[in-house]
Amino acid sequence: MSLTAAALPPLPVVRPLPPVAAHVDAALARLDARIDWLLALSPIDGAALWRAFDAGGRRHEPPLRYIDLESDLPAAEAELDALPVADIEAPALQALLAGKQQELARMIRLVRARGGDDFIAASIGLFGDVDDDLLALATDILDSVGSSDPLPADAGIDVVHAAVLAEIDWYRSQAPDFHIDVVVDTDISSMLMVSHGTFYIDGNIRLPQARVQPLIQHEIGTHVVTRHNGRRQALRQLEVGLAQYDATQEGLGVLAEFLSGFLPGERLRVLAARVVAARMAVDGATLPAIFQRLHVAHALPTDDAFDVAVRARRGGGLTKDAVYLRGIRDLLAYLQAGGAFEALFVGKFALPQLELLDRLVDDGWVVPPALLPRYSVAAEFAERLADCRDTPVQRLYQTHRPPESRA
């Protein structure tokens, strides 16, 4: 049996992990829940940030403020170091869990370095640098991808919140144990965000109605569905995320927007702009310089250019945003090589880990996904997936909104 087979077999019963691996896996999952780097690096009160930036003639970088993590990072680091990873019984399990141990150590370093001189190095250690090939792809997209149909931002918090709750209800009709907490918060830096099993919605959200479902499919159809499937596995890391899973998760989220019917050119350009901004932040550029480059040289709208610039300057220069374009590029290569779509939903993992996960399937420690995203049952899904297997990143967008329909 293989996760990468064209068709998945009936679901077997998962086999428990051996004792040492189970102990390490559970400890790593607990530590992962305590180290919420995303919330620790999400600037609060974005509206006030823009007012301060605009009032200063867009020439000065306003101070970014963050919440404080309610966790003892030195204690978490000591607990992490003490785990008996070298004693794990199976080589594949040992490799995967050792990688997660190293990643959590890098997360602690990242949070502790927030605002300091070591932050950029910590970010590169965790999320990687922005290589020249990815930067060239991003620049090509910014230069060549045009706009899609102009749409009014006619959906606010009431519409989005109702759509999120309806989506969760649909998944619960497929799997009664499907669960996600929903929080409306006016202080988050993203319109929609999933972090550690909680779905956050910006209370001030405004977006086109045609983008509501694609963004919900990005968050719920990817992040929440893979978390649900990961919860069924013996290996808890497939629920919380194996090392370096971000690029695959975020790439799959972007793919979900295309497969659910409307990934506009503007969205692809924003993902490319994030790569440019991350590279500029690594090179020492300030928020005003990044904003100027995106808004003037690449013609991003004011709000998009400012949002991308703030995200790139989080903590002192965060490279995480480069993973979206890197992830969709690598996922398209995987699909174009004949990779199985269903295997991507077994849990949260990095594409290079599929070979190790296949070994765990053979050992009975990983089972195929029980739940697939809602958009995969739509009538147009097969055609859209076939398009993904034959489309370069630069053309992975739609210029027109889809007809009103439900997946």
C-alpha positions as CSV (number, residue, x, y, z in Angstrom):
1,M,0.0,0.0,0.0
2,S,1.3,3.5,-0.8
3,L,0.0,7.0,-0.2
4,T,1.2,7.9,-3.7
5,A,-0.9,5.3,-5.5
6,A,-3.4,6.7,-8.0
7,A,-6.3,5.3,-6.0
8,L,-6.4,4.8,-2.3
9,P,-7.5,1.5,-0.8
10,P,-10.1,1.1,2.0
11,L,-9.0,2.5,5.2
12,P,-7.1,0.1,7.5
13,V,-6.9,0.4,11.3
14,V,-3.9,2.4,12.5
15,R,-1.3,0.6,14.5
16,P,0.1,2.2,17.7
17,L,3.6,3.6,17.7
18,P,6.3,1.7,19.6
19,P,6.8,3.0,23.2
20,V,9.8,5.4,22.8
21,A,8.5,6.9,19.6
22,A,5.1,7.3,21.1
23,H,6.6,9.1,24.1
24,V,8.7,11.5,22.0
25,D,5.8,12.1,19.5
26,A,3.4,13.0,22.3
27,A,5.9,15.3,24.0
28,L,6.7,17.1,20.7
29,A,3.0,17.7,20.1
30,R,2.6,19.2,23.6
31,L,5.6,21.5,23.0
32,D,4.3,22.5,19.6
33,A,1.1,23.7,21.2
34,R,3.1,25.8,23.7
35,I,5.2,27.5,21.1
36,D,2.8,29.5,19.0
37,W,5.3,31.5,16.9
38,L,2.6,32.7,14.5
39,L,0.6,34.6,17.2
40,A,3.9,35.8,18.7
41,L,4.8,37.4,15.4
42,S,1.5,38.7,14.3
43,P,1.4,42.6,14.7
44,I,-1.6,43.9,16.5
45,D,-3.9,46.8,15.4
46,G,-3.1,46.9,11.7
47,A,-5.5,49.9,11.2
48,A,-3.4,52.0,13.6
49,L,-0.2,50.9,11.9
50,W,-1.5,52.2,8.6
51,R,-2.7,55.5,10.0
52,A,0.8,56.1,11.6
53,F,2.6,55.1,8.4
54,D,0.3,57.3,6.2
55,A,0.5,60.3,8.6
56,G,4.3,60.2,8.5
57,G,4.3,60.6,4.7
58,R,4.9,56.9,4.2
59,R,8.6,57.6,5.0
60,H,8.9,56.1,8.5
61,E,8.4,52.6,9.8
62,P,5.8,52.5,12.7
63,P,6.8,50.3,15.6
64,L,5.2,46.8,15.4
65,R,3.5,45.6,18.6
66,Y,2.9,42.0,19.4
67,I,1.2,39.9,22.1
68,D,3.4,38.1,24.6
69,L,3.4,34.3,24.7
70,E,2.3,32.9,27.9
71,S,4.9,30.2,28.0
72,D,8.3,29.5,29.6
73,L,10.5,29.1,26.5
74,P,13.7,28.1,28.5
75,A,11.7,25.3,30.1
76,A,10.3,24.2,26.8
77,E,13.8,24.2,25.3
78,A,15.2,22.1,28.2
79,E,12.3,19.6,27.8
80,L,12.9,19.4,24.1
81,D,16.7,18.7,24.5
82,A,15.9,15.9,27.0
83,L,13.8,13.8,24.7
84,P,15.3,10.4,23.9
85,V,15.1,10.8,20.1
86,A,18.2,8.6,19.6
87,D,16.4,5.7,21.2
88,I,13.4,5.7,18.8
89,E,12.8,2.2,17.6
90,A,12.3,2.6,13.8
91,P,14.6,4.6,11.5
92,A,11.8,6.3,9.6
93,L,10.1,7.4,12.8
94,Q,13.4,8.6,14.2
95,A,14.2,10.7,11.2
96,L,10.8,12.4,11.2
97,L,10.7,13.0,14.9
98,A,14.4,14.2,15.0
99,G,13.5,16.7,12.3
100,K,10.5,18.0,14.3
101,Q,12.7,18.3,17.5
102,Q,15.2,20.5,15.5
103,E,12.3,22.6,14.1
104,L,10.8,23.3,17.5
105,A,14.2,24.4,18.7
106,R,14.4,26.8,15.8
107,M,10.9,28.1,16.6
108,I,12.0,28.9,20.2
109,R,15.0,30.7,18.8
110,L,12.8,32.7,16.4
111,V,10.4,33.9,19.1
112,R,13.2,34.7,21.5
113,A,15.0,36.7,18.8
114,R,11.9,38.8,18.0
115,G,13.1,42.4,17.4
116,G,16.8,41.5,17.7
117,D,19.8,41.4,15.5
118,D,19.6,37.6,15.3
119,F,16.0,37.4,14.0
120,I,16.7,37.2,10.3
121,A,19.2,34.4,10.8
122,A,16.6,32.6,13.0
123,S,13.9,33.0,10.3
124,I,16.2,31.7,7.5
125,G,17.0,28.7,9.8
126,L,13.3,27.9,10.2
127,F,11.8,28.8,6.8
128,G,14.7,29.0,4.5
129,D,16.1,31.9,2.5
130,V,14.7,33.4,-0.7
131,D,16.8,31.8,-3.5
132,D,17.5,33.5,-6.8
133,D,15.3,31.1,-8.8
134,L,12.2,31.8,-6.6
135,L,12.9,35.5,-6.8
136,A,13.1,35.3,-10.6
137,L,9.8,33.5,-10.7
138,A,8.2,36.1,-8.5
139,T,9.5,38.9,-10.6
140,D,8.2,37.2,-13.7
141,I,4.7,37.0,-12.2
142,L,4.7,40.6,-11.1
143,D,5.8,41.6,-14.6
144,S,3.5,39.4,-16.7
145,V,0.3,38.5,-14.7
146,G,-2.6,40.9,-15.3
147,S,-5.7,41.8,-13.4
148,S,-8.8,39.7,-13.2
149,D,-12.4,41.1,-13.3
150,P,-12.7,44.0,-10.9
151,L,-15.0,43.0,-8.0
152,P,-16.4,45.1,-5.1
153,A,-15.5,44.2,-1.5
154,D,-19.1,43.4,-0.8
155,A,-18.7,40.7,1.9
156,G,-18.2,41.7,5.5
157,I,-17.8,39.9,8.8
158,D,-21.5,38.7,8.9
159,V,-21.3,37.1,5.5
160,V,-17.8,35.5,6.1
161,H,-18.7,34.3,9.6
162,A,-21.9,32.6,8.3
163,A,-20.0,31.0,5.4
164,V,-17.4,29.6,7.8
165,L,-20.0,28.1,10.1
166,A,-21.9,26.6,7.2
167,E,-18.6,25.0,5.9
168,I,-17.9,23.5,9.3
169,D,-21.4,22.1,9.4
170,W,-20.9,20.4,6.0
171,Y,-17.7,18.8,7.2
172,R,-19.4,17.6,10.4
173,S,-22.0,15.9,8.2
174,Q,-19.2,13.9,6.6
175,A,-17.2,13.3,9.8
176,P,-19.0,13.9,13.2
177,D,-15.7,14.3,15.0
178,F,-14.6,17.2,12.8
179,H,-13.9,20.2,15.0
180,I,-12.5,23.7,14.8
181,D,-13.0,26.6,17.2
182,V,-13.9,30.0,15.5
183,V,-12.8,33.3,17.0
184,V,-13.6,36.8,15.6
185,D,-10.8,39.2,16.5
186,T,-10.1,42.7,15.3
187,D,-6.4,42.6,16.3
188,I,-5.1,39.9,13.9
189,S,-2.9,40.7,11.0
190,S,-4.6,38.3,8.5
191,M,-8.2,38.3,7.2
192,L,-8.5,34.6,7.9
193,M,-6.0,32.5,9.8
194,V,-5.8,29.0,11.4
195,S,-3.4,28.6,14.3
196,H,-3.2,25.6,16.6
197,G,-6.7,24.3,16.0
198,T,-8.4,27.8,16.1
199,F,-9.9,29.6,13.1
200,Y,-9.4,33.4,13.5
201,I,-11.5,35.8,11.4
202,D,-10.6,39.5,11.2
203,G,-13.6,41.3,12.6
204,N,-13.0,44.2,10.1
205,I,-12.8,41.8,7.1
206,R,-14.1,43.1,3.7
207,L,-13.5,41.1,0.5
208,P,-15.3,40.3,-2.7
209,Q,-18.1,37.7,-2.4
210,A,-16.4,35.6,-5.1
211,R,-13.3,35.2,-2.9
212,V,-15.1,34.0,0.3
213,Q,-15.3,30.4,-0.7
214,P,-11.8,30.1,-2.1
215,L,-10.3,31.6,1.0
216,I,-12.4,29.3,3.2
217,Q,-11.2,26.4,1.2
218,H,-7.6,27.6,1.7
219,E,-8.1,27.6,5.5
220,I,-10.6,24.9,6.2
221,G,-10.3,22.7,3.1
222,T,-6.5,22.6,3.6
223,H,-5.3,23.4,7.1
224,V,-8.3,22.1,9.1
225,V,-8.9,19.0,6.9
226,T,-5.3,17.9,7.0
227,R,-5.3,18.5,10.8
228,H,-8.4,16.3,11.1
229,N,-6.8,13.5,9.0
230,G,-3.6,13.9,11.0
231,R,-5.5,13.4,14.2
232,R,-6.4,9.9,13.1
233,Q,-2.8,8.9,12.7
234,A,-0.6,7.1,15.2
235,L,2.0,9.8,14.5
236,R,0.7,13.0,16.2
237,Q,3.1,15.2,14.2
238,L,0.8,14.7,11.2
239,E,-1.8,16.6,13.1
240,V,0.4,19.4,14.4
241,G,2.8,19.4,11.5
242,L,6.0,17.6,10.6
243,A,9.2,19.7,10.2
244,Q,9.1,22.1,7.3
245,Y,5.5,21.4,6.4
246,D,4.6,25.0,5.8
247,A,5.5,25.2,2.1
248,T,3.4,22.2,1.3
249,Q,0.5,23.4,3.5
250,E,0.5,26.9,2.1
251,G,1.0,25.8,-1.5
252,L,-1.9,23.4,-1.1
253,G,-4.0,26.2,0.3
254,V,-3.3,28.3,-2.8
255,L,-4.0,25.3,-5.0
256,A,-7.4,25.0,-3.1
257,E,-8.3,28.6,-4.2
258,F,-7.7,27.6,-7.8
259,L,-9.5,24.3,-7.6
260,S,-12.5,25.8,-5.8
261,G,-13.0,28.2,-8.7
262,F,-11.4,31.6,-8.3
263,L,-7.7,32.3,-7.8
264,P,-7.4,35.8,-9.4
265,G,-4.3,37.2,-11.0
266,E,-4.1,39.8,-8.2
267,R,-3.8,37.0,-5.6
268,L,-0.9,35.4,-7.5
269,R,0.8,38.8,-7.8
270,V,0.5,39.3,-4.0
271,L,2.1,35.9,-3.4
272,A,4.9,36.9,-5.7
273,A,5.2,40.3,-4.0
274,R,5.6,38.4,-0.7
275,V,8.7,36.8,-2.1
276,V,10.2,40.1,-3.3
277,A,9.4,41.7,0.1
278,A,10.9,38.8,2.1
279,R,14.1,39.0,0.0
280,M,14.2,42.8,0.6
281,A,13.7,42.3,4.3
282,V,16.6,39.8,4.4
283,D,18.7,42.4,2.6
284,G,17.9,45.0,5.3
285,A,15.2,47.0,3.6
286,T,12.8,49.0,5.8
287,L,9.0,48.9,5.6
288,P,8.9,52.2,3.6
289,A,11.4,50.9,1.1
290,I,9.5,47.6,0.6
291,F,6.2,49.5,0.4
292,Q,7.6,51.9,-2.3
293,R,8.9,49.0,-4.4
294,L,5.7,47.1,-4.3
295,H,3.3,50.0,-4.7
296,V,5.3,52.1,-7.3
297,A,7.5,49.7,-9.2
298,H,5.1,46.7,-9.2
299,A,1.8,48.6,-9.0
300,L,0.3,46.8,-6.1
301,P,-2.7,48.6,-4.5
302,T,-1.9,50.6,-1.4
303,D,-3.5,48.2,1.1
304,D,-1.9,45.1,-0.5
305,A,1.6,46.8,-0.6
306,F,1.4,47.8,3.0
307,D,0.1,44.5,4.2
308,V,2.9,42.6,2.4
309,A,5.5,45.0,3.7
310,V,4.3,44.6,7.3
311,R,4.3,40.9,7.0
312,A,7.9,40.9,5.7
313,R,9.0,43.1,8.5
314,R,7.5,41.0,11.3
315,G,9.9,40.4,14.1
316,G,12.7,42.2,12.2
317,G,12.5,40.4,8.8
318,L,10.5,37.2,8.4
319,T,11.0,34.9,5.4
320,K,7.9,32.7,6.0
321,D,5.9,34.4,3.3
322,A,8.2,33.1,0.6
323,V,6.8,29.6,1.3
324,Y,3.5,30.3,-0.4
325,L,4.9,30.7,-3.9
326,R,7.6,28.1,-3.3
327,G,5.0,25.7,-2.1
328,I,2.7,26.1,-5.1
329,R,5.6,25.8,-7.5
330,D,6.7,22.5,-5.9
331,L,3.2,21.1,-5.7
332,L,2.6,21.8,-9.4
333,A,5.8,19.9,-10.1
334,Y,4.6,17.0,-8.0
335,L,1.2,16.9,-9.7
336,Q,2.8,17.2,-13.2
337,A,5.0,14.2,-12.3
338,G,1.9,12.2,-11.7
339,G,1.7,12.6,-7.9
340,A,-1.6,11.6,-6.2
341,F,-3.8,14.5,-5.1
342,E,-5.4,12.4,-2.2
343,A,-2.0,11.7,-0.6
344,L,-1.6,15.4,0.1
345,F,-4.3,15.3,2.8
346,V,-2.9,12.5,5.0
347,G,-1.8,15.2,7.4
348,K,0.7,18.1,7.6
349,F,4.0,17.2,6.1
350,A,6.6,18.4,3.6
351,L,6.6,16.9,0.1
352,P,10.1,15.3,0.5
353,Q,8.8,13.3,3.5
354,L,6.4,11.3,1.4
355,E,8.8,8.5,0.9
356,L,9.3,8.1,4.7
357,L,5.5,8.3,5.2
358,D,5.0,5.5,2.7
359,R,7.3,3.3,4.9
360,L,5.0,4.1,7.8
361,V,2.0,3.1,5.8
362,D,3.6,-0.2,5.2
363,D,4.2,-0.6,8.9
364,G,0.6,0.4,9.7
365,W,1.5,3.6,11.6
366,V,0.0,5.9,8.9
367,V,-3.3,5.4,7.1
368,P,-4.7,7.2,4.0
369,P,-6.9,10.3,4.6
370,A,-10.4,9.7,5.7
371,L,-11.7,13.2,4.6
372,L,-11.0,15.2,1.4
373,P,-11.8,18.9,0.9
374,R,-15.3,19.9,-0.1
375,Y,-14.3,21.3,-3.4
376,S,-13.1,17.9,-4.5
377,V,-16.7,16.8,-5.0
378,A,-17.6,19.7,-7.3
379,A,-18.5,18.9,-10.9
380,E,-15.7,21.0,-12.2
381,F,-13.0,19.5,-9.9
382,A,-11.6,16.9,-12.2
383,E,-11.1,19.4,-15.1
384,R,-9.5,21.9,-12.8
385,L,-7.1,19.3,-11.3
386,A,-6.2,18.2,-14.9
387,D,-5.4,21.9,-15.6
388,C,-3.0,22.0,-12.6
389,R,-1.1,19.0,-14.0
390,D,-0.4,21.0,-17.2
391,T,-0.1,24.6,-16.1
392,P,3.0,26.6,-15.1
393,V,2.8,28.7,-12.0
394,Q,2.7,31.9,-14.0
395,R,-0.6,30.9,-15.5
396,L,-2.3,29.4,-12.5
397,Y,-5.0,32.0,-12.1
398,Q,-8.5,32.7,-13.3
399,T,-9.6,36.0,-14.9
400,H,-13.3,35.6,-14.4
401,R,-15.4,34.7,-11.3
402,P,-17.1,31.3,-11.5
403,P,-20.8,31.0,-11.9
404,E,-22.7,30.9,-8.6
405,S,-22.5,27.3,-7.5
406,R,-21.6,25.3,-4.4
407,A,-19.0,22.6,-4.1
